[in-house]
């Protein structure tokens, strides 16, 4: 293919309605290529994440019964209406079939910052797979990996139910499954078809049709378990009193591997310690001691845990070292005051490393090699105890950005295996 024709073909094939509402990104006509070690890591990660979600579900459910630590479910249920708590507890021991973690590339390796049970980017990644595979690249998951994943969940007639809050993602779903199968959550009523939930659980109480027609026979993924969608699980994974429970449910190997991936986290919970005690690894006796640390000492993030409009995307995340002391102190105090209604966690910040990747300039005339921060979003399909990698989206952000997410200056490409070579393909 002649120089430039690849990018012309990609942009020409973009759906007329786009894939994100009002969103743009920068273009590269090459996927991100990973080496063998990273590929083995991604292939094995899905089983570890599925095991983690099953273990978390079991720990929560056990904590609602006599004889188990009740504070686990008490913490995870804070700020939720009684109906939401009851809804989650009424479900069987099921976990989401589609799992998408957020992985940040650091100089030391990969850092796992989130597991998303209702992930965006499914239609976008499916489109990128088809386009780049059509250019001759060996993309992970193959040309139809993401499309097949959605078909496994929805069959030929299942519907995707989207809230107004998540409306920016409606175009990618309309392209992927067809406009007639994408429904508005605000006026949806369950029928007999499988449903993919593309709304956060904090929207549930506003959805009268869904609430009135919900029943045990409804087939909906992800299951409406708000407690499973809390970032507070990262703090629970690191808590000393729960170590043996985690080891028992995950196995020693998976436990150690997850601890190596997940940055150290603490529940931002107001607590008075005895005189001889300190908060583990922080080595402080009270949260107020964090108010006066240096800018370097504020190299931590405060995150809203879940069940809040601020708990998804990059909302509700503050990197302390990027803000003045006054903002840091305000966020700390607000987080502590909100513990019983909108819990937050404190987490060590994982500094993104740098990768190089070619990108076309904004007028698509010249392609240049540039340095980027990298986030990977692999998509896994769970079928019983089998977990399959169906595709991977790479988000490349400018190096002056520390919080990596989709933005106008970011590059979005699929991930491929093999050597970084241009495929040989005839073209116009």
ChimeraX attribute file (.defattr): number of C-alpha atoms within 10 A of each C-alpha:
attribute: neighborCount
match mode: 1-to-1
recipient: residues
	/A:1	13
	/A:2	9
	/A:3	8
	/A:4	14
	/A:5	12
	/A:6	19
	/A:7	17
	/A:8	12
	/A:9	15
	/A:10	17
	/A:11	12
	/A:12	10
	/A:13	11
	/A:14	13
	/A:15	12
	/A:16	9
	/A:17	12
	/A:18	16
	/A:19	24
	/A:20	18
	/A:21	13
	/A:22	8
	/A:23	12
	/A:24	16
	/A:25	15
	/A:26	19
	/A:27	21
	/A:28	21
	/A:29	22
	/A:30	22
	/A:31	24
	/A:32	24
	/A:33	22
	/A:34	15
	/A:35	12
	/A:36	11
	/A:37	8
	/A:38	13
	/A:39	17
	/A:40	10
	/A:41	11
	/A:42	18
	/A:43	16
	/A:44	13
	/A:45	21
	/A:46	23
	/A:47	18
	/A:48	17
	/A:49	20
	/A:50	23
	/A:51	19
	/A:52	20
	/A:53	21
	/A:54	19
	/A:55	18
	/A:56	21
	/A:57	20
	/A:58	14
	/A:59	20
	/A:60	24
	/A:61	18
	/A:62	16
	/A:63	17
	/A:64	16
	/A:65	11
	/A:66	8
	/A:67	8
	/A:68	14
	/A:69	16
	/A:70	16
	/A:71	12
	/A:72	18
	/A:73	19
	/A:74	14
	/A:75	18
	/A:76	24
	/A:77	24
	/A:78	17
	/A:79	18
	/A:80	20
	/A:81	11
	/A:82	9
	/A:83	12
	/A:84	19
	/A:85	19
	/A:86	13
	/A:87	14
	/A:88	17
	/A:89	18
	/A:90	12
	/A:91	13
	/A:92	11
	/A:93	11
	/A:94	15
	/A:95	22
	/A:96	21
	/A:97	20
	/A:98	25
	/A:99	24
	/A:100	24
	/A:101	21
	/A:102	20
	/A:103	21
	/A:104	25
	/A:105	19
	/A:106	17
	/A:107	12
	/A:108	10
	/A:109	13
	/A:110	21
	/A:111	21
	/A:112	20
	/A:113	18
	/A:114	18
	/A:115	19
	/A:116	20
	/A:117	23
	/A:118	21
	/A:119	18
	/A:120	20
	/A:121	19
	/A:122	24
	/A:123	23
	/A:124	23
	/A:125	28
	/A:126	28
	/A:127	24
	/A:128	25
	/A:129	31
	/A:130	19
	/A:131	21
	/A:132	23
	/A:133	19
	/A:134	14
	/A:135	21
	/A:136	12
	/A:137	26
	/A:138	20
	/A:139	27
	/A:140	25
	/A:141	24
	/A:142	17
	/A:143	22
	/A:144	17
	/A:145	24
	/A:146	29
	/A:147	21
	/A:148	16
	/A:149	24
	/A:150	21
	/A:151	14
	/A:152	14
	/A:153	20
	/A:154	20
	/A:155	14
	/A:156	13
	/A:157	13
	/A:158	20
	/A:159	22
	/A:160	26
	/A:161	24
	/A:162	23
	/A:163	22
	/A:164	13
	/A:165	13
	/A:166	13
	/A:167	14
	/A:168	16
	/A:169	23
	/A:170	26
	/A:171	21
	/A:172	24
	/A:173	23
	/A:174	19
	/A:175	19
	/A:176	20
	/A:177	20
	/A:178	13
	/A:179	14
	/A:180	10
	/A:181	16
	/A:182	22
	/A:183	19
	/A:184	17
	/A:185	24
	/A:186	17
	/A:187	12
	/A:188	17
	/A:189	17
	/A:190	20
	/A:191	12
	/A:192	9
	/A:193	15
	/A:194	19
	/A:195	24
	/A:196	22
	/A:197	20
	/A:198	26
	/A:199	21
	/A:200	22
	/A:201	21
	/A:202	16
	/A:203	16
	/A:204	18
	/A:205	12
	/A:206	11
	/A:207	16
	/A:208	15
	/A:209	14
	/A:210	18
	/A:211	15
	/A:212	10
	/A:213	12
	/A:214	16
	/A:215	10
	/A:216	8
	/A:217	9
	/A:218	14
	/A:219	19
	/A:220	21
	/A:221	21
	/A:222	19
	/A:223	22
	/A:224	22
	/A:225	22
	/A:226	21
	/A:227	25
	/A:228	23
	/A:229	22
	/A:230	22
	/A:231	24
	/A:232	24
	/A:233	23
	/A:234	24
	/A:235	19
	/A:236	18
	/A:237	22
	/A:238	18
	/A:239	16
	/A:240	10
	/A:241	11
	/A:242	14
	/A:243	13
	/A:244	13
	/A:245	14
	/A:246	22
	/A:247	15
	/A:248	11
	/A:249	17
	/A:250	22
	/A:251	13
	/A:252	12
	/A:253	10
	/A:254	19
	/A:255	20
	/A:256	13
	/A:257	12
	/A:258	19
	/A:259	14
	/A:260	14
	/A:261	15
	/A:262	21
	/A:263	17
	/A:264	19
	/A:265	23
	/A:266	23
	/A:267	24
	/A:268	25
	/A:269	18
	/A:270	15
	/A:271	11
	/A:272	10
	/A:273	12
	/A:274	8
	/A:275	7
	/A:276	6
	/A:277	12
	/A:278	13
	/A:279	13
	/A:280	12
	/A:281	8
	/A:282	12
	/A:283	10
	/A:284	14
	/A:285	18
	/A:286	15
	/A:287	17
	/A:288	12
	/A:289	11
	/A:290	16
	/A:291	16
	/A:292	12
	/A:293	12
	/A:294	12
	/A:295	15
	/A:296	10
	/A:297	11
	/A:298	21
	/A:299	17
	/A:300	20
	/A:301	20
	/A:302	24
	/A:303	26
	/A:304	26
	/A:305	26
	/A:306	26
	/A:307	24
	/A:308	19
	/A:309	15
	/A:310	15
	/A:311	21
	/A:312	17
	/A:313	11
	/A:314	13
	/A:315	12
	/A:316	17
	/A:317	20
	/A:318	19
	/A:319	19
	/A:320	23
	/A:321	17
	/A:322	16
	/A:323	12
	/A:324	11
	/A:325	17
	/A:326	9
	/A:327	13
	/A:328	23
	/A:329	16
	/A:330	11
	/A:331	18
	/A:332	20
	/A:333	16
	/A:334	13
	/A:335	24
	/A:336	19
	/A:337	15
	/A:338	18
	/A:339	20
	/A:340	18
	/A:341	15
	/A:342	21
	/A:343	27
	/A:344	29
	/A:345	24
	/A:346	25
	/A:347	22
	/A:348	16
	/A:349	21
	/A:350	23
	/A:351	16
	/A:352	23
	/A:353	18
	/A:354	18
	/A:355	16
	/A:356	13
	/A:357	17
	/A:358	18
	/A:359	20
	/A:360	19
	/A:361	13
	/A:362	12
	/A:363	7
	/A:364	15
	/A:365	9
	/A:366	10
	/A:367	16
	/A:368	11
	/A:369	10
	/A:370	14
	/A:371	17
	/A:372	22
	/A:373	24
	/A:374	24
	/A:375	26
	/A:376	22
	/A:377	26
	/A:378	25
	/A:379	27
	/A:380	29
	/A:381	25
	/A:382	20
	/A:383	13
	/A:384	8
	/A:385	9
	/A:386	11
	/A:387	21
	/A:388	20
	/A:389	23
	/A:390	25
	/A:391	28
	/A:392	29
	/A:393	26
	/A:394	22
	/A:395	23
	/A:396	29
	/A:397	25
	/A:398	17
	/A:399	16
	/A:400	8
	/A:401	12
	/A:402	16
	/A:403	18
	/A:404	19
	/A:405	16
	/A:406	20
	/A:407	16
	/A:408	11
	/A:409	14
	/A:410	22
	/A:411	23
	/A:412	24
	/A:413	23
	/A:414	31
	/A:415	27
	/A:416	26
	/A:417	17
	/A:418	13
	/A:419	9
	/A:420	14
	/A:421	9
	/A:422	12
	/A:423	12
	/A:424	10
	/A:425	10
	/A:426	8
	/A:427	10
	/A:428	7
